[in-house]
Amino acid sequence: MSMGNWDMVAAKSLGSKHAPSWFSYYIGKSYLRATMLGLRNVQSKTISLLKTDLWNEGIEYERDILGEYENFKNLDIYGIDISRLTCLQAKSRLKKTHVSRGNICNLPFKSNFFSIILDLSTLDHVDEKQALVVLREYSRVLRKNGILVLIFWHKSFCVRNILKWEENATQHYFLLDIIRENLRKDFNLTAEYGIGTILCYLWSTLFPVSFLSSHCLTSLPTSIRNRFLDLVLDIEYSEISKKTLKDLSCLYAIIAKKR
């Protein structure tokens, strides 16, 4: 999609009701966990961080990521988004972040600049051919031993056979092996997690009236609901996840170090 089309998507979202609060909590906490794990792997004392999508900061800021880190010492934060409206919204909220408008297929940054890149479900907004170009761009702008935190929607068993989701202009699903294969050209994969597992069941028709339904989860008291979601996240970001949740998830997280 073009920059103008993404502006229309952003404007429509700003004028509509956002996703249920459980979804914002679950996805926001998941992205924050991945970010924290990525930062733990950064070796440099002064960290330059790039987040490649500002939707969470500018449009659906209930799951803001960069705002959580703006006051951290020795952290220089950059954000880029294809949408002018999203960038303007993010700039109004993020006072210590360098916000740029641009395309992840051709990042407007010099080579070997960043210590860490956060792609938290940005890659899956381009098709597979473009995605491989984007991975090369990430490698280019990352320093040696720089960290890539990559989250994307993948063609898991659940996505293909339970949800039966199909690609459209704004959402693509990737085969895990293709992403791994292309990352390994420049990166060592240090951690992998099958995440978004609960979405496969909450958004399917398998459990329309059970506890595992969006309506029932929304109706729970907030404290109980959040404890349940935190437990799910504990499992997803564990060693169990890599071995057992790959095909039970709809999102996949990879933390990789540039060689």
C-alpha positions in Angstrom: 0.0 0.0 0.0 1.1 3.6 -0.7 1.8 6.2 2.0 -1.5 7.9 1.2 -3.5 4.7 1.6 -1.9 4.1 5.0 -3.0 7.6 6.0 -6.6 6.7 5.2 -6.3 3.5 7.2 -4.9 5.5 10.2 -7.6 8.2 9.9 -10.3 5.5 9.8 -8.9 3.8 12.9 -8.6 7.1 14.8 -12.3 7.6 14.2 -13.5 4.2 15.2 -13.6 2.1 18.3 -10.4 0.3 19.1 -9.9 -3.4 19.8 -11.2 -4.8 23.1 -9.1 -3.9 26.1 -7.9 -7.5 26.6 -6.4 -7.5 23.1 -4.5 -4.2 23.7 -3.2 -5.5 27.1 -2.2 -8.9 25.7 -0.5 -7.6 22.5 1.1 -4.6 24.3 2.5 -6.7 27.0 3.8 -9.3 24.5 5.6 -6.6 22.5 7.1 -5.1 25.7 8.4 -8.5 26.7 10.1 -9.0 23.3 11.5 -5.5 23.5 12.9 -6.2 27.0 14.5 -9.5 25.9 16.1 -7.8 22.9 17.5 -4.9 25.0 19.1 -7.4 27.4 21.1 -8.7 24.4 22.5 -5.4 23.4 26.2 -5.1 24.3 26.9 -1.4 23.8 26.5 1.1 26.7 24.9 3.8 24.6 22.0 2.3 22.7 20.5 3.6 19.5 17.0 2.0 19.0 14.8 2.0 15.9 11.1 1.0 16.0 9.9 0.5 12.5 6.2 1.1 13.0 4.5 3.9 15.1 1.0 2.6 15.0 1.1 1.7 18.7 2.5 5.1 19.6 0.3 7.3 17.3 -3.0 5.5 16.6 -3.7 2.7 19.2 -1.5 4.1 21.9 -3.0 1.8 24.5 -0.2 -0.5 23.6 2.5 2.1 23.3 6.1 0.8 23.4 8.5 3.7 22.9 6.8 5.8 25.5 7.8 3.2 28.1 11.5 3.8 27.2 11.8 7.6 26.5 13.2 8.4 29.9 15.8 5.6 30.0 19.4 6.8 30.2 21.8 6.1 27.4 19.0 5.3 25.0 18.6 7.3 21.8 15.2 6.4 20.2 14.1 6.6 16.6 10.8 5.7 15.0 9.7 5.5 11.4 6.3 5.0 9.8 5.0 5.1 6.3 1.9 7.2 7.3 2.2 11.0 7.6 -0.8 11.0 10.0 0.7 8.3 12.2 4.0 10.2 12.4 2.2 13.4 13.4 0.2 11.6 16.1 3.3 9.9 17.4 5.3 13.2 17.5 2.6 14.8 19.5 3.0 12.1 22.2 6.7 11.2 22.0 8.8 14.2 23.0 12.2 12.4 23.1 11.9 10.2 20.0 13.3 11.1 16.5 10.3 10.5 14.3 10.7 10.0 10.5 8.4 9.2 7.7 9.7 6.5 5.4 9.4 3.1 4.0 11.1 0.0 5.6 12.1 -1.2 2.2 14.5 1.7 1.9 15.4 3.0 5.4 16.6 6.6 5.4 19.4 5.9 7.8 23.2 5.3 7.3 24.7 1.9 7.6 25.9 0.4 10.9 24.0 3.0 12.9 21.6 1.2 15.2 22.2 -1.0 18.2 18.7 -2.6 18.1 15.7 -2.6 15.7 12.2 -3.4 16.9 9.9 -4.8 14.1 6.8 -5.6 16.1 4.5 -6.9 13.3 5.6 -4.4 10.6 7.3 -6.9 8.2 4.0 -8.6 7.6 2.5 -5.5 6.1 4.6 -6.1 2.9 4.6 -9.2 0.7 7.2 -11.9 0.8 9.4 -10.5 -1.9 9.5 -7.1 -0.2 10.0 -8.7 3.2 13.3 -10.2 2.1 14.4 -6.7 1.0 13.4 -5.3 4.4 15.5 -8.0 6.2 18.6 -6.9 4.2 17.8 -3.3 5.1 17.7 -4.2 8.8 21.1 -5.9 8.5 22.5 -2.8 6.7 21.6 -0.3 9.3 22.4 -2.5 12.3 25.9 -2.4 13.8 27.9 -5.6 14.2 26.4 -7.6 17.1 23.3 -5.4 16.8 20.0 -7.0 17.8 16.8 -7.4 15.7 13.6 -8.1 17.5 11.2 -9.4 14.8 7.5 -10.3 15.3 5.4 -11.4 12.4 2.2 -13.3 11.6 3.1 -16.7 10.2 1.4 -19.5 8.3 1.1 -21.8 11.3 -1.2 -24.8 11.5 -3.8 -22.7 13.4 -3.7 -19.9 10.9 -4.1 -22.2 7.9 -6.5 -24.8 9.4 -8.4 -23.2 12.3 -8.7 -19.5 11.4 -8.2 -20.0 7.7 -7.1 -16.5 7.3 -6.2 -15.2 3.8 -3.8 -12.4 2.9 -4.9 -9.0 1.9 -3.4 -5.6 0.9 -2.4 -4.8 4.5 -1.7 -8.2 6.1 0.6 -11.0 4.9 1.6 -14.3 6.5 5.0 -15.9 6.1 6.4 -19.4 6.2 8.6 -19.6 9.2 11.4 -21.5 7.4 11.7 -18.7 4.7 12.2 -16.0 7.3 14.7 -18.1 9.3 16.6 -19.0 6.1 17.0 -15.4 5.1 17.8 -14.1 8.6 20.6 -16.7 8.9 22.5 -15.0 6.0 23.5 -12.2 8.3 22.3 -13.1 11.8 22.6 -15.7 14.5 19.1 -16.5 15.9 19.4 -16.3 19.7 15.8 -16.9 20.7 12.4 -17.8 19.2 8.9 -17.9 20.6 5.5 -18.9 19.4 3.2 -16.1 20.6 -0.3 -14.9 20.0 -1.6 -18.5 20.8 -4.7 -17.3 22.5 -5.8 -15.3 19.5 -6.2 -18.5 17.4 -8.8 -19.7 19.8 -10.5 -16.5 20.9 -11.1 -15.5 17.3 -12.1 -19.0 16.0 -15.5 -20.5 16.0 -14.4 -23.6 18.0 -15.2 -22.1 21.4 -18.2 -19.8 20.9 -19.6 -20.1 24.4 -16.8 -21.4 26.5 -14.2 -19.6 28.7 -12.0 -19.5 25.6 -14.0 -16.9 23.8 -13.5 -13.2 23.4 -16.8 -12.3 25.0 -16.2 -14.4 28.1 -12.7 -13.0 28.5 -13.9 -9.4 28.2 -16.6 -10.0 30.8 -14.1 -11.2 33.4 -12.9 -8.7 36.2 -9.9 -6.8 34.9 -7.5 -8.2 37.5 -8.4 -11.8 36.9 -8.4 -11.3 33.1 -4.9 -9.7 33.2 -3.6 -12.5 35.5 -4.8 -15.1 33.0 -3.2 -13.2 30.1 0.1 -12.8 32.0 0.1 -16.6 32.6 -0.3 -17.1 28.9 2.6 -14.7 28.2 4.8 -16.5 30.7 4.3 -19.7 28.8 4.8 -18.1 25.4 8.0 -16.5 26.4 9.5 -19.7 27.8 11.6 -22.5 26.5 8.4 -24.5 26.2 7.2 -22.1 23.5 10.0 -22.8 21.0 9.4 -26.5 21.1 5.7 -26.8 21.3 3.8 -23.6 20.4 5.1 -23.0 16.8 2.0 -24.4 15.2 -0.4 -23.4 18.0 0.4 -19.7 17.5 -0.4 -17.1 14.9 2.5 -14.7 15.7 6.1 -15.6 15.9 9.0 -13.7 17.7 12.6 -14.0 16.8 15.5 -12.3 18.5 18.6 -12.3 16.3 22.2 -10.9 16.5 23.9 -9.5 13.5 27.3 -11.2 12.8 
